[in-house]
């Protein structure tokens, strides 16, 4: 099975990706690989931040690896919090603080449209490849559900009556921006010479 190093310390992201690629790709995080490194996200685009993290780990290890950056883009807030999603309420603040700031900023707003966007940067034998996944939806007026992480309790994906915070990982993956990007990564790997990855759709 193809092994890929995931340049993140976020156990929630690792778990989501592992659920998507289970049986196809062996994904391991930095901590599991014995790498104690917190890579900064200094750029003003998701693409640049994803590239920063994957390029740092590739330069350090020489291994095939990938990273991702995800942002919540809210129409009424001009695309905020976007690339600052993890730090929207300030450095060192919690997800609860970020959610509270979004709800306060959106107070009284009729336009609740929003989307999650994920960019994956894969370094494969020294060359970078990018994949993007988008999930359209809207911001609820209050928190709903305690599952997931980040802004999940206030994000209602289009076509669902339940927020990400009310879904299991398996349910979330029916809509997930991260799954859409990861599916493209897997499709890319399936096309590479010498890579024999099972066709997961044949068994679903």
KEDOTOR-675980 format. One line per 10 residues: number of its first residue (from 0); for each residue x, y negated, z of N, C-alpha, C. Coordinates in steps of 0.2 Angstrom, whole numbers, plus 5000, padded with zeros to 4 digits. Example, Ala and Ser with C-alpha at 12.3 -4.5 7.8 and 13.67 -1.06 7.14 Angstrom:
BEGIN
0> 5066/5028/5039/5062/5022/5039/5066/5016/5039  5064/5011/5035/5068/5005/5036/5064/5000/5039
END
This chain:
BEGIN
0> 5004/5006/5000/5000/5000/5000/5004/4994/5000  5003/4989/4996/5006/4983/4996/5006/4979/5002  5012/4977/5005/5012/4973/5011/5014/4966/5010  5010/4962/5013/5010/4955/5013/5011/4951/5020  5016/4947/5020/5016/4943/5026/5012/4937/5026  5008/4936/5031/5003/4930/5031/5006/4925/5036  5008/4919/5033/5011/4914/5036/5007/4910/5041  5004/4913/5046/5000/4910/5051/5001/4913/5058  4999/4909/5063/4998/4911/5070/4991/4912/5072  4987/4911/5068/4979/4910/5069/4976/4917/5069
10> 4975/4921/5075/4972/4927/5074/4966/4928/5071  4962/4923/5071/4955/4923/5068/4956/4923/5060  4960/4919/5058/4961/4919/5051/4964/4926/5048  4969/4929/5052/4972/4935/5051/4966/4941/5051  4962/4941/5055/4956/4946/5056/4952/4945/5050  4950/4939/5048/4945/4938/5042/4949/4941/5036  4955/4939/5035/4958/4941/5029/4959/4949/5029  4961/4952/5034/4962/4959/5035/4955/4962/5033  4950/4960/5035/4943/4963/5034/4942/4963/5026  4944/4957/5023/4942/4957/5016/4947/4962/5012
20> 4953/4962/5014/4958/4966/5010/4959/4973/5013  4955/4975/5017/4956/4982/5021/4956/4987/5016  4961/4992/5016/4962/4997/5012/4965/4995/5005  4967/4989/5004/4970/4987/4998/4977/4984/4999  4977/4980/5004/4984/4976/5005/4985/4977/5013  4991/4978/5015/4993/4978/5022/4995/4971/5024  4991/4967/5027/4992/4960/5029/4995/4960/5036  5000/4957/5038/5003/4956/5044/5004/4949/5046  5003/4946/5052/5004/4939/5053/5011/4938/5056  5013/4932/5057/5020/4930/5059/5022/4933/5066
30> 5017/4933/5071/5019/4936/5077/5020/4943/5077  5016/4947/5073/5017/4954/5072/5024/4956/5069  5026/4951/5065/5032/4952/5061/5038/4950/5065  5037/4947/5071/5043/4945/5075/5045/4938/5074  5041/4934/5070/5043/4927/5068/5040/4922/5073  5044/4919/5077/5041/4914/5082/5042/4907/5079  5037/4905/5075/5038/4899/5071/5031/4895/5070  5031/4889/5072/5025/4885/5071/5026/4880/5065  5023/4881/5059/5025/4877/5054/5020/4871/5053  5023/4865/5053/5019/4859/5053/5015/4859/5046
40> 5009/4855/5046/5005/4854/5041/5005/4846/5039  5011/4843/5037/5012/4836/5036/5009/4833/5030  5006/4837/5026/5004/4834/5019/4996/4831/5019  4994/4828/5014/4987/4825/5014/4983/4829/5009  4985/4835/5007/4981/4839/5003/4981/4847/5006  4976/4850/5005/4976/4857/5007/4981/4861/5003  4982/4860/4996/4987/4863/4992/4994/4862/4994  4996/4856/4996/5003/4855/4998/5004/4858/5005  4999/4858/5010/5000/4861/5016/5001/4869/5015  4997/4872/5011/4997/4879/5010/5004/4881/5007
50> 5006/4877/5002/5013/4878/4999/5018/4877/5004  5018/4872/5008/5023/4871/5014/5024/4877/5018  5019/4880/5020/5019/4886/5025/5022/4892/5021  5019/4893/5015/5022/4900/5012/5029/4899/5010  5031/4893/5007/5038/4892/5005/5043/4892/5011  5041/4890/5016/5045/4890/5022/5047/4897/5024  5041/4901/5024/5042/4908/5026/5046/4912/5021  5044/4911/5015/5048/4914/5009/5055/4913/5010  5057/4906/5011/5064/4904/5011/5068/4908/5017  5064/4909/5023/5067/4912/5029/5067/4919/5028
60> 5063/4922/5025/5063/4930/5025/5064/4933/5018  5063/4929/5012/5063/4932/5006/5058/4937/5004  5053/4938/5009/5048/4943/5008/5042/4940/5004  5038/4944/5000/5032/4942/4998/5027/4940/5003  5024/4934/5003/5020/4931/5008/5015/4926/5005  5011/4924/5010/5006/4919/5008/5003/4915/5014  5001/4910/5012/4998/4906/5018/4991/4903/5015  4988/4899/5019/4982/4896/5017/4980/4890/5021  4977/4885/5018/4975/4879/5022/4967/4878/5020  4963/4877/5025/4956/4876/5024/4954/4870/5027
70> 4949/4867/5023/4946/4860/5026/4939/4860/5025  4935/4857/5030/4928/4856/5029/4927/4849/5026  4924/4849/5021/4923/4842/5017/4916/4840/5017  4914/4835/5021/4907/4833/5022/4906/4826/5017  4901/4827/5013/4899/4822/5008/4898/4815/5012  4894/4815/5017/4892/4808/5020/4898/4805/5024  4903/4809/5025/4909/4806/5028/4915/4805/5023  4913/4805/5017/4918/4804/5012/4923/4809/5011  4921/4815/5012/4926/4821/5012/4929/4823/5018  4928/4819/5023/4931/4821/5030/4928/4827/5033
80> 4931/4830/5038/4938/4829/5040/4943/4832/5035  4941/4836/5030/4946/4838/5025/4952/4841/5028  4958/4839/5025/4964/4841/5027/4966/4841/5035  4962/4836/5038/4963/4835/5045/4958/4839/5049  4955/4844/5047/4949/4848/5050/4952/4850/5057  4958/4853/5057/4960/4856/5063/4962/4851/5069  4963/4845/5066/4965/4840/5071/4960/4834/5071  4954/4835/5069/4949/4829/5068/4948/4825/5074  4948/4828/5080/4947/4824/5086/4954/4822/5089  4959/4823/5086/4966/4821/5089/4970/4827/5090
90> 4977/4826/5090/4981/4832/5091/4980/4835/5098  4980/4842/5098/4979/4845/5104/4972/4846/5106  4967/4843/5102/4960/4844/5104/4958/4851/5102  4952/4853/5105/4949/4859/5104/4944/4859/5098  4942/4865/5096/4937/4866/5091/4930/4862/5093  4929/4863/5100/4923/4860/5102/4923/4852/5102  4929/4850/5103/4930/4842/5102/4929/4840/5095  4932/4844/5090/4931/4843/5083/4923/4843/5081  4920/4848/5083/4913/4849/5082/4909/4843/5085  4910/4841/5091/4907/4836/5094/4908/4829/5090
100> 4914/4828/5087/4915/4822/5084/4911/4822/5077  4911/4828/5074/4907/4828/5067/4900/4827/5069  4897/4830/5074/4890/4829/5075/4889/4821/5077  4893/4818/5081/4892/4811/5082/4893/4807/5076  4898/4808/5072/4899/4805/5065/4893/4806/5061  4889/4811/5061/4884/4813/5057/4877/4811/5060  4877/4808/5066/4871/4807/5069/4866/4802/5065  4860/4804/5064/4856/4800/5060/4856/4801/5052  4862/4805/5050/4863/4805/5043/4858/4810/5040  4855/4808/5034/4850/4813/5031/4854/4817/5026
110> 4859/4815/5023/4863/4819/5018/4868/4823/5023  4866/4830/5023/4870/4834/5027/4875/4839/5023  4875/4838/5017/4879/4842/5012/4887/4842/5014  4889/4848/5014/4896/4849/5016/4899/4856/5012  4905/4857/5012/4908/4863/5009/4914/4864/5013  4916/4871/5014/4922/4873/5016/4926/4875/5009  4933/4873/5010/4937/4874/5004/4944/4877/5007  4945/4883/5004/4952/4886/5006/4956/4887/5000  4963/4885/5001/4968/4886/4996/4973/4891/4999  4974/4896/4995/4979/4901/4996/4985/4900/4992
120> 4991/4900/4995/4998/4899/4991/5001/4906/4992  5002/4910/4987/5006/4916/4987/5013/4915/4984  5018/4917/4988/5024/4918/4985/5025/4925/4983  5026/4927/4977/5026/4934/4974/5033/4934/4970  5038/4938/4973/5044/4938/4970/5047/4932/4968  5046/4927/4972/5049/4920/4971/5045/4915/4968  5040/4917/4965/5035/4912/4961/5029/4911/4965  5027/4905/4965/5021/4903/4968/5015/4904/4964  5009/4906/4967/5003/4906/4964/4997/4904/4969  4993/4900/4966/4988/4897/4971/4981/4900/4969
130> 4976/4901/4974/4970/4903/4973/4965/4899/4977  4959/4897/4975/4955/4893/4979/4948/4896/4979  4945/4895/4985/4938/4897/4987/4934/4892/4990  4928/4891/4988/4923/4886/4990/4917/4889/4992  4914/4887/4998/4908/4888/5001/4904/4882/5002  4898/4881/4998/4894/4875/4999/4889/4877/5004  4887/4871/5007/4882/4872/5013/4880/4865/5016  4878/4865/5022/4877/4859/5025/4878/4859/5033  4879/4853/5036/4880/4853/5043/4873/4853/5047  4873/4857/5052/4867/4857/5056/4867/4851/5061
140> 4861/4850/5064/4860/4844/5068/4862/4846/5076  4863/4853/5077/4866/4855/5083/4869/4862/5082  4873/4864/5087/4877/4870/5087/4872/4876/5087  4874/4881/5083/4870/4887/5083/4874/4893/5082  4874/4897/5087/4878/4903/5087/4885/4902/5091  4888/4908/5093/4894/4907/5096/4900/4912/5093  4898/4915/5087/4903/4919/5084/4907/4914/5079  4912/4918/5076/4917/4914/5072/4921/4909/5075  4924/4904/5072/4928/4899/5075/4928/4893/5071  4932/4888/5074/4932/4881/5071/4925/4878/5070
150> 4923/4876/5064/4916/4873/5064/4910/4877/5062  4912/4884/5063/4906/4889/5061/4900/4888/5064  4899/4886/5070/4892/4885/5073/4888/4879/5070  4891/4875/5066/4887/4869/5064/4887/4869/5056  4890/4875/5053/4890/4875/5046/4885/4881/5043  4880/4878/5039/4875/4883/5037/4876/4884/5029  4879/4890/5027/4880/4891/5020/4874/4891/5016  4874/4888/5010/4869/4888/5005/4866/4895/5004  4860/4896/5004/4857/4903/5003/4856/4907/5010  4857/4904/5015/4857/4907/5022/4853/4903/5027
160> 4849/4906/5031/4845/4903/5036/4849/4903/5043  4855/4906/5043/4860/4907/5049/4866/4903/5048  4869/4900/5053/4876/4897/5052/4881/4902/5053  4887/4901/5051/4893/4905/5051/4893/4907/5059  4892/4903/5063/4892/4905/5070/4887/4910/5073  4882/4911/5068/4877/4916/5070/4878/4923/5066  4884/4923/5063/4885/4929/5059/4891/4933/5061  4891/4940/5060/4897/4944/5061/4902/4942/5055  4908/4945/5055/4913/4944/5050/4910/4947/5043  4907/4952/5044/4905/4956/5038/4899/4951/5034
170> 4895/4948/5038/4890/4944/5036/4893/4938/5033  4897/4935/5036/4901/4929/5034/4904/4930/5027  4907/4936/5026/4911/4937/5020/4906/4937/5014  4900/4937/5015/4895/4937/5009/4895/4930/5006  4898/4925/5010/4898/4918/5008/4905/4915/5008  4909/4918/5012/4915/4915/5014/4920/4912/5009  4922/4906/5010/4927/4902/5006/4933/4906/5006  4935/4908/5012/4942/4912/5013/4941/4919/5009  4936/4922/5009/4935/4928/5005/4936/4927/4998  4933/4922/4996/4933/4920/4988/4940/4919/4986
180> 4944/4916/4990/4951/4915/4988/4955/4921/4989  4954/4925/4994/4957/4932/4995/4955/4937/4990  4949/4936/4987/4947/4941/4982/4952/4939/4976  4953/4933/4974/4957/4931/4969/4964/4933/4970  4967/4933/4976/4973/4935/4977/4974/4943/4976  4969/4947/4978/4969/4954/4977/4969/4955/4970  4964/4952/4966/4964/4953/4959/4970/4951/4955  4974/4946/4957/4981/4945/4955/4985/4951/4956  4985/4953/4962/4990/4959/4964/4988/4965/4960  4982/4966/4958/4980/4972/4955/4982/4972/4947
190> 4984/4966/4945/4986/4965/4938/4994/4965/4937  4997/4966/4943/5005/4966/4943/5008/4973/4941  5013/4973/4937/5016/4979/4935/5018/4983/4942  5017/4989/4942/5019/4993/4948/5015/4993/4954  5010/4989/4954/5005/4988/4960/4999/4992/4958  4998/4998/4962/4992/5002/4961/4988/5001/4967  4983/4996/4966/4978/4994/4972/4972/4998/4970  4968/5001/4975/4962/5004/4973/4957/4998/4971  4952/5000/4967/4946/4996/4966/4941/4996/4971  4941/4991/4976/4937/4992/4982/4929/4991/4980
200> 4928/4988/4974/4921/4988/4972/4918/4994/4970  4922/4999/4968/4920/5006/4966/4917/5010/4972  4919/5008/4978/4917/5011/4984/4912/5007/4989  4910/5001/4986/4906/4997/4990/4898/4998/4988
END
